[in-house]
């Protein structure tokens, strides 16, 4: 009987800088293009500042929904991207004015789908497995249902304050460098400014170019993947438009929180797996 050989995963090294995951790819003929690895983006992006470097051809406009608003942006289609031995063609990049940032683009879930993706913070690598790969080691991982809310990956989770539990669907946003932002409708509905200690303010920069200030409060505990994390600083959004104003999710975990878990994402079967790692006791910013 003929047995087909198991294809090894594509392994991409990443750097973890200020809680954010960065990888390098080739775009068209340009090598060493630095991308922010972002599970909270359903499309991929090139920053306006890197447009000339990559010689992109602008051929249309689209609506970009940022965390705090919506804006119209240019896009470039029919591009090629290569990471490791994986090459994808006919890729559309949205052009976003991020301002002065240290990356060239955003690697969204449109580029992750079609593979099972493992983010390994012990070895600082991302592994892209074929969807039918039977060699993936799930030992020690907690398996959870992956909900796709308007193409946004989310899981069921809860926070506790004053002995009361607040549960819901929470988005997974590895492109955000904070721990957790509560969506404005959920924060308002549950009056979350009251039961938690206010410890400061944070300014958020959205992909729609808006900057806005949010209160930072100390959350006594968060239940995530059958684990509890305590005394986590979280932000309460007051946005009236954009993704932070959604009524479909309670909030969004950023990578200051997510980096504490090695993660395996199976988009096709809609499961996600989490395992605590060496970053568990690192300080929250």
N, C-alpha and C positions, 0 to 999 in steps of 0.2 A: 504493500500500500504506500502510495506517495504521500509524504508529509511536507506541507509547505513550511519553509523556514520562517521563524519568528523575526520580524524586522526590529532591529534595535531602535529605541526612541531617539529622536533628535534632541540633543542636550545643548542648551544655550546658557552660558554663564550670565549672571546679572550682578549689578552693583546695587547696594542698598544705601541710598543717600537721603538723609533727613526723612526717614520712613518710606521713601518712594523707591520702587523697583525700576531699574533702567536696563535695557538691552540694546545691542547694536545690530543693525540690519543693513542690507544693501537695497537701495531704492533706485530703480532704473540703472544708470551707470555709476551712481555715487555710492562709494563704500563708507563704512563706519558712521552710519546715520544713527544718532542716539534717540531712542524712543522711551517714553514713559509707558510702562506696562499697566494698562488700566481696565480692570473688569467693569468699571462704571461707565465705560464709553462703548456704545454699540456700533460706532463708526470710527474709522481711524483718521488722524489729523496730521497735517504738517503746519508748523508755526509759520506765521507770515515772515518772520526774520530769516527762515531757512528756505524760503521759496526760490530765491535766486541760486543758492548753493545747489539745489536739486534740479534746477531748470524745468520746473513743472509747467505744463500747458494748462492754462485756465480755460475751462469750457462750459461753465455753468454756475448757477447760484442755488443755494439751498437755505433752509431755515435751521439754525442751530439752537437747540434748547440747552442752555447752561443751568447752573444750580440756582441762579437768582433771576433769570430772565431769558428772553428769546431775541436773537438777532439774525440778520441775513448775511451770509458769508459766501465767498467763492468756493468752487471746488474744481479739482482736477481728476479726470477719470482716465482709464486705460493705462494705469501704471503697473509696474512690476516690483514686488518686494521679495527679498530672499533672506531667510534666517536659518543658519545652519544649512542642511541639505533640502530644506523646504522652500519651494518657490511658488508664489501665488501671482497670477496675472489678472489684468483687467480690474485693478484695485482703484477705488475712488478715495481720494484724500480730500477732506475738508480743510480749508485754509482758515486758521484761527489766530487772531491777534492777541497772543498770550502776554505780550510785553517782553520784559527782559528775563528770560528763563534759560536754564542750562541744558535744554534738550531741543531736539529738532522736530519731534513729532510725538503723537500718542498712538500706541498700539492697542486697538480696541478689540472687543469680542468678535467682530466680524472676521478678524485674522486668526482667532483662537478656535472658532468652531470648525468642525470636521476632524478635530483631534481631541484626545483626553489630555488635559493639561495638569501637570504636577508642579507646584511651586515649592521648592525645597530650600528652606532657609538655613539648614545645617551645612549644605554644600554650596549655597548661593548659585543654584542652577534651576532652570525651568526645563522640564522634560515634556516633549510633545510625543504622545503615543498614538498609534493607530487606534481607531475606535473599537476594534475587535481584539485588541491585544490582551492575551490572557496571562502575561507575565508581570503585570503591575502588582506591587506588594502593598496590600491594604492593611497589613497588620498594625494594630495600635490606632487606627483611624476610626473616628465616629462617622457613620454614614447618615446623611440627612437628605431630605427632599430638596431639590433645587427648584425654586419657583421662578419663572420668567415673567416679570411684570412689565408689560410694554417693552419687552426685549432687555429688561434690566434684571440681572441675577439677584435673587433674594432668598433668605431663609427665615424660618420662624425663630423668634428669640424673645427675650423679655428683660426689662429692667425693674429693679425694686427700689422704692423710696418710701420712707415712713411706714415700712411694713406692708406696703401695698404693691402688688405686681402689675406692671403694665406690659402687655404682650402685643405682638403683631408681626407683620412681615417687615424685615429690615434688609435694605439693599446692601450689596457687597461692592465697595468702591476702592479698589487698590490704588486708584489714581489720586485719592485724597490723602493728605498727610496727617489728618487729625484722627481721633479715636472713634467718635460717634457724633453725628449730627442728627438731632430729632427734627423731623419735618414739621413745618409751622402749623398745619392743621392739627396734627397729633399733639404737639406741645400745647397748643391753645385749648383744645378739647379737654385735655387732662390737667390743665393748669399746672404744668410741670415746673414752672418758675417758683412755685410756692414750697413744695416739700423738700427741695434740695438746696444746699448751701451755695450761694453765688460766690465764685472765686476769681472772677475777672471777666475780660472781654476778648474776643478773637475777631480778626478781620479776615474775611474769606474772599478769595479772588476766583470768580467764575469764568468759564470758557466763553461766556457772552460778554466779557470785558468789564463786568460790573464788580465793584468791591463793596462789601457791606459788613457791618459789625454785628456780632451776636454775643449774648451773654454766655459765659462758661460756668457750669455748675458741677458740683461733685456728686456723682451718682454712687450711692452706697454699694450696689451690686448689679452685675449683668450676668444673665444666664445665656451661654453660647455653646452650642454643641455638647450639651450635658456637662459643661464645666461652669464654675462661677468665678468671675473676676471682680475684685473689690476696689472701691474708692477710685473710680475712673472719671477723669474730667471729660465732660461732654458739652456740646454746644446746642443751644436751642434756637432754631431758625425762626426768623420773623418774615421770611420771604412771602411775597404775594403772587409771584409768578416764577416760572422755572421749575426744575425738578424738586427743589427743596420745598415747594408749595404743593406737592402731590398729596392727594388724599388716599392713594392706593398703597402707600407704605408708611410705616411708623418713623422710619429714619434710615440712616446710611452709616454703616461701619466703614471707617477709613483705615489706612494701612498702619497707623500707629497702634491700632488694635489688631488688625488682621495678620500682621507680621509675626504675631505670637503663635500662629498655627501654620504648620505645613498643610498644604491644601491640594486636593485632587479634584478637578472639575470635569464632570462628564455631562456635557451639554446635550448630547444625543438622548441619553436615558434619563436626563434631569435628576441626577444625583450629585452631591458634593460631599467631600470627606475632609475632616479636620483632625489634626494631631498636634498637641502642644509641643513647642520646641524650645530652643535655648533662649529665645527672646522673651519668655514668659515674664521674667522679673525685671526686664529693662524698664526704665522710667518712662512714664507718659509725658509728652511735651506739654 
